[in-house]
């Protein structure tokens, strides 16, 4: 858990007068060792490994709790700390299914090995929306919102999940790509939002040979967008290949908060 992710969660909790629960998952060293292949290790190998992993886990938990105490004390939002021992993606998915929104940090090169799997579990194994926070703190979230719209069920679910944000937004922009799929009209989405008392502008984004993910991010950033809403695509149920191309690219490159649903 980075400071930026915690600050994003606290900012949203304060804005929506919500309760934030910060979940820290500590790995069970014995379970982790049992999952490693290569035969049955001897007790002489296992005990030192368990001790070292337990100590490292305790240190990470202490650092995370210290960051929580430090940042939450000045945030002015209601937040609680929750710690569990287990496999992080499994524990996270179980907790997220009983949460209105999961806030998770964007994975990067320094992320722990379970982090991408935890993000994928939050996106695909919960039925709940996920807000992916960028690596660095952002001053606002959801004042100027862009919706990446292609008419898909996933995009529709993302729009439904974003309604509380849209109701508080100062501007809403619907972004579409030319020659999109049938039913992807941005004007139809704008009409739907108008029935909810929300006004949105529609802009068509032409990739001009660039990837869709890259051009969406560039366009959003050029407009001062501080929240991108989009469906989360998955092309395979194999964990290592689960994220679709646009989803993967946006998560890898974004410096904006991204609200996703699958």
C-alpha positions, 0 to 999 in steps of 0.5 A: 500500500503506497501513500498515494493509494491511502490518500486517494482512499481517504479523499474519497471517503471524506468526499462521499462521507463514507467509511474507509477500511484499509486492508493489509494482508500478511502472508503465511510463511508456511503456506508460501513455502508449501506452494514452492515446488522442488520437492519436500524441503528439510526442517533445517531449510524450512525453519530459517526460511519461515523465521526470515519471512515472518520477520519481513512480513512483520516489518512490512505490516509495521510500516504500513500501519505507521503510514496509515496512522500518520496519513489518516490522522490528518485526513479528516475521514473515518477510517479503520485498519484491518489485518488478515493473514492469508493469500492476498488476492483471495483475501482481497476478493472476499473483502471487496465483494462486501465493499461498495468500491475497492481502491487499489494502487497501480502496479509498477516495477517495484510492486510485490509479486502478488500485487498484479494478481491482487489487482486482477482479483479485485477487477474480475473476481468480485462483481464490484467496481475498482478505482485504480489510484496512480503511483503519485498523489493527485490533488482531485479525483472526479471533478472532471470525468471522462468516460471511455465508451464503446457500448459494451456491457463492461462499459455500461457497468462502469458507467452505472458504478460511476454515477455517484462520481458523475453526480458530483462532477463539474464536467463529464466527457464521453470519449468514443473511437470512430468505427466502434462497435454497434451501439457505441454511440456517445450521444446515446450515452449522453442522452442516458446521463441527461435522464439522470440530470447529468450533462455530458459532452461527446468527443470522438478520439481518432487513434491516428495509428496509435493504440486505443489505450494510449490515445485515450490517456493522452486525450484525457490528460490534455483535457485536465481529466482527473478520473477516467471511467472504463470497462475492464476487459479480459481475454482469458481466464488464465491469470497471467493473461487475463487483462485485455490489451486496452485495460493492460495498457491503461493500467501500465501507463496512466497517471490518472485515477481510473474507475473500472468495472467488469 
